[in-house]
Amino acid sequence: MEHFISVALAVLKETSVQLLVLFGALLLFGIILYFLARFTRVAFIKSMGQKSDIYFTGLIGTPVHELGHAMFCIPFGHKITELKLFEYDKKTGTLGYVNHSYNPRNIWHNIGNFFIGIGPLVSGSAAIFLIIKYLLPNNIELLNFINTQTADVTSLSGLRNSFTSIWKNTLMLMPILFSKTNMLQWQFWVFMYVSLCISSHMELSLPDLKGAWLGLLSIVVLLIIINAVFIMFNSSAHGIIYKISVFTNSGTGIFLFATVLSAMFFVTAFLLLNIYTLILSRKMFHPFA
């Protein structure tokens, strides 16, 4: 019995560390991006009404969001039954959706639910990366900065350092992004507007989160089985997991940049839109509800 308990604890420990290695950075920035996107959209809605969120940011941001769901359906074997990149439903407030079907008994399909659920975070970050590369005039220094960023969330100290680096990197990014070369060219302002649209719609809906949670449970079960097998043979799956983590964490730099952009957009929108409501109706609002 004692041997069984020690093996079970070892499996759980291995699994927990591997989950952090594989998805820690994604979950960390995903949570931050979720709240920043939500607060930014609420700021627009409370100050300028629902239509400002729908048409000012939604026409660009919503298709990128929905494509994030759709692009992960294909590799994980989900069948897309209906896709609406942008269609406003007054009753539900939905701006777009992806309906898909899968076999719930298929482990690969179930794992896919996690990636389909968090897809908008990936598609939004990827879209921002592409417009940096192909639209932003002075992009070499910024791209070099993004490509060298990492995050360690496998320990409390690493998590604390990750939050500290967000603030430090924000201070470093501002002069790079708002350089004189950039600000004097129209492409920079198009980039800023498109980035605002994308980042403000990286928020995950409750169905998105539910699907991602179900997929994550499948990943946990799979990792537990793999670790149990390795431990029975006095071995470890860490080497394999760390190799896979190179791919899952390859977007850390762009997630960080997207987080900094989202924070900047939120603060700017909050201040300017409050000035607008003060002039118009002599009252202020807060976006935290």
C-alpha angles and dihedrals in degrees: 000000000000090000091051092050093048091050091048092050091048091051092050092048093049091047094050093051092046092051089054092047093049102038108007097104092043092051093044095053091035092061092047092047090048093058095040092051091046094049092047093052092046089051091056093045095048094047106033104015137250094299092062090060092043101048107018095053106001100068090067102022098050098056090049089050094050094044086057089063094041098049092061094048092072102055092043095051099249116148114228106222098175134007126189113176092185127004121136116219111196093198097055101020089234115154098189142339148195119218115196139168131212144165108269090203092059111093092203091053091049093050087051090064089071094054093040090052095051092036096111090061090055097041092045093050092044091050091051090049091052095050089048089053099043105026111027108090101212099038108134097086092043093050091049089051092050094047093054098052123112136171131207114203098157093100139029091250091049091049091049091049090050091056091046091051091054090061094042092047091049089059090047094047098052098071090041094051098038096046119148090246091057100042094053093058127077092223089068093058092046087051091052093050095046090046090052090052093048098043094047090057098047088095113120119228124226092260088050091053092045092052092046091050092052090050092048090054089055090051090050092051091049092049091049091054093047093048092047090054093047093047091050087060093044092250138111136231092211094106092056093043094051090051090053090046089064086071099038092050097040090102096056093110095052091043088055092048091047089051092051091047092048091050091050092048092048095050092045093047092046093052099041095042091049089053087051093051091045091055093042103040106001094242138102131221138204124219098211099098 
